[in-house]
Amino acid sequence: MADHTDAQTVWFVGAGPGDKDLITLKGYRLLQQAQVVIYAGSLINTELLEYCPPDAQCHDSAGLHLEQIIDLMEAGVKAGKVVVRLQTGDVSLYGSVREQGEVLTRRGIRWQVVPGVSAFLGAAAELGVEYTVPDVSQSLIITRLEGRTPVPEREQLEAFASHQTSMAIYLSVQRIHRVAERLIEGGYPHTTPVAVIYKATWPESQTVRGTLADIADKVRDAGIRKTALILVGAFLGEEFHYSRLYAADFSHEYRKA
């Protein structure tokens, strides 16, 4: 635990998808010792803050800009306190760890990342599905529709849809009609199964299933407008082929057929 409590380091911790038990053990231990916590209040489950000491200073970053967040981190480090930046899911997906880290580095402050469970993993667990199914799909594309943050031209939904593989689409449910249209334009059949998971792993989680032909209307009728993940692909369908790994007639390094 010696390195975990280093008060000269800012710890970026992935909070997980929502269920407060889905934080990593390392992240949990850091919260137990945190003296300053800056959390993404509009996104994370604030029950995670119950893991912190009673006297921890907890700051909601929803209303703060970058410099204010960094100033809180720097003040905590200079005061010799354990500082945790708690971010949703895993910080490597649609997070802002790089921009924060670069400013910290310029100020001479060390920082380190503790990974978390991303929503696409929590959603698959809730549905009991695998993104990679033998003879159906062996790849997963994680992407989003362009919004205030642009998407490179070569990464447009139509281009990815041409592969007809498994896809997890973030930050786009508010434009689900356009998402479905563009995926069909790109090559997915109208009958491709789709699941939209609102707040995966949260107590209030909700799942809407359909196809590219009807999912948009179903999501609208369910009143889902944000905080939802769109899963697309044949991996959600009935087609299934068993892996050869556990077949009795399949030999590998640890077992003879």
N, C-alpha and C positions, 0 to 999 in steps of 0.2 A: 504493500500500500504506500510505500514511501513516495514514489513518483506521483501517485494519484492525488496527493494532498499538496503538491507543489504550489505554493502561493505566489510564485513568480510566473505562473502560466495561466492563460485564459483557456478554459476547457469548453470546446464546442461539443455539445452532447445531443445526439439524435433522440428525440423524445418518443419515437415510435408512432404508430398510426392512430392511436387514440386510447385503447385499453391501457390503463396505467401500469399493468403488469407486464406489458410488452416492451419495457425499456430494458436495455442490457444490464447485466449485473454490475459492470463497471460504471455505467451511467448512474445507476441507483446508488452505488457507494459514493460517487462524487456528490450527488444531491444530499446525501446524509451529512456530508461535511462542508457543504457550500455555505459561505457567509454572504456572498453576493450572487444573486441569480437574475439574469435578464432573459425573460421568456417571451415567446411569440404568442401573446395572449389571445389573439384572434383565431389561432389555429390549434394550439396544443390543449390537451386535457389538463385543466388547472389542478385536478386532484393529485397530479404528480408533485405539486409543491408541498403536499403533506409529508413527503419524504425528507424535506429540509428541516434543519434545526429550527426551533421556535423563534430564535432571534435573527434568522437569516433575513437579509434585505432583498426583497423580491420586487423587481421592476418589470412592468408590462411594456414591451417595446412597440406595441401596436401604434402608439401615437408619437413615437420618437423617430428622428432622422438619424442617418449613419453617424454623424459626428457626436450626437448626444449619446448614442449607444457606446461608442468607443470611449467617450469621456467617462462613462460609468465604469467600464472595464478598467481603464487606466487608474482611476481613483481607487478602485478595489485592490488592484495589484500593488500600487504604491503604499497602501495601508497594510500590506502583508496578509490580505484576505484571500480565501479560495474563491475564485470567480468562475461561474458556470454560465455559459450562453446556451439556453435550452431552445432547440429548434425542432420543428415538426418532422416526423418521419425519419429519414436519413438525410443528413445535411448535404450530401453529394447530389441530390436531385431537387432542382428548382429551389435551391436555397440561395444564400448570399454569403457563404463562408469565405469565398475568395476575396471579395471586396473588403470584408471586415478584416480578414487576415493580412491583407496588404497594408492596410492602415496601421494595424498593430505592429507589423514588422518595421514599418517606417518609424514608429515611436519606440522601437527597441524592446517590444514586449513579446515574449514567446507565446505560442498558441498551439493547441493540439486538438485533434478531432477524435471523438468517440462515436463510432457508427451506430445507427439505429435501424429499426425495422421499418421499411418503407410501406406506404399504403398499398402498393401493388402486391406486396407479399401478404399483408393482412387481408386484402380482398380475396386472394386465391385461397387462403386458409379458411375464410368464412364460407366460400362456395365449395370447398373440398375439391378443387380442380388443380391440374398441372398445366402450365403454359406449354410445356414440351411433351408432346404425345408421339410415340413412335408412328411413323408413316403418315402423320397428320401435320405436325409442326415441330421443328427443332430450334426455333428462334423466337425471340420476344423483342418487339420494338416498343420502346418507351418514348412517347412524344407528347406534343400539345398543339393546339390550334394557336395561330398567331393572335395576339391581342395588343396590349400596350407594349409587350415584349415581342419583337418580330421573330419570325422563324426563317432560317435561310431557304432560298428558293429550292435547293436540291433536297430539302427535308419537308416539302409540302406533303400533306396527307395523301394526295393522289399518287405520289411517287412511292411512298411506303406501301400503299394499298396494293400496288402491282405485285407484291410478293405474296399476298394472301396468307401471311403467317400470323401468329398471335400478336396482339397489339394492346398496350395499356396507354390510354390517352388521359392526361392530366389537364386540369384547369380549363376545361372546354365544355362542360355540361350545359352552361348557359346558352350555348349555340349548338345544341345537339342536332337540330334539324340540318344545319349546314354541315356538321361533321358527317352525318349519315349520307348526305348527298355526295360529298366529296369522296368518301370511301367507295361508294358505288361507282362514281365516275372513274376512280383509279383502278377498279378491277374486282373488288369484292362482289360476289353475287348478292342479290337482294335478300336471299334466304340465309345469309351469314348470321349466326347467332351472336347476340350482344347481351351483356349484363352491365347495368349501371348500379354501382354500389355507393350509396350515400353514407359518409362517415364510417368507413369500414372499421370494425372492431369496437366502435363506441356502443354504449347501451341502446342508443336511438338509431342504430344502423338500419338501413332500408335497402332492399335489392329489387330492382326492376329488370325483368328479362324480356327479351323479344328478339326480333331480327332487324337488320338494317332497314327493312321496309316499314316497320311499325314502332321501333323503339322510341323515336322522337315524340310521338303522340303519347305514348305510355308514360314517358318521363314528365312531360308537361302535365298530364292528368294527375300524376303523383305529387306535383308541386315541388319537384327537385330543381333548384336553380343554382346551387353552388356546393362546394365541399363534396364533390362526388367524382368517382373514377369511372371511366368508360372502358370496358374490356370487350375486345372484338376478336372473333376468330373461330375456326372450326374446333378448336380445343374445348369450346363450351358445348359442342354438340354431342350426338350419340355415338359418333364414330370413335372407336377405341381399339388399339392394338397393344397387346401386352409386351412389355420389355422382355428381351431375351435374357437379361441378366440373371433372372432367377429360374429360368427354364431348366428342368432336370437334365436335358440333353445338351446344355450349354456349358462348356468348360472355360475356366479362366484361372488366373494366378492362384486363387485360394481354393478352388474346388474343381474336381474332375467330374466330367459328365458320367 
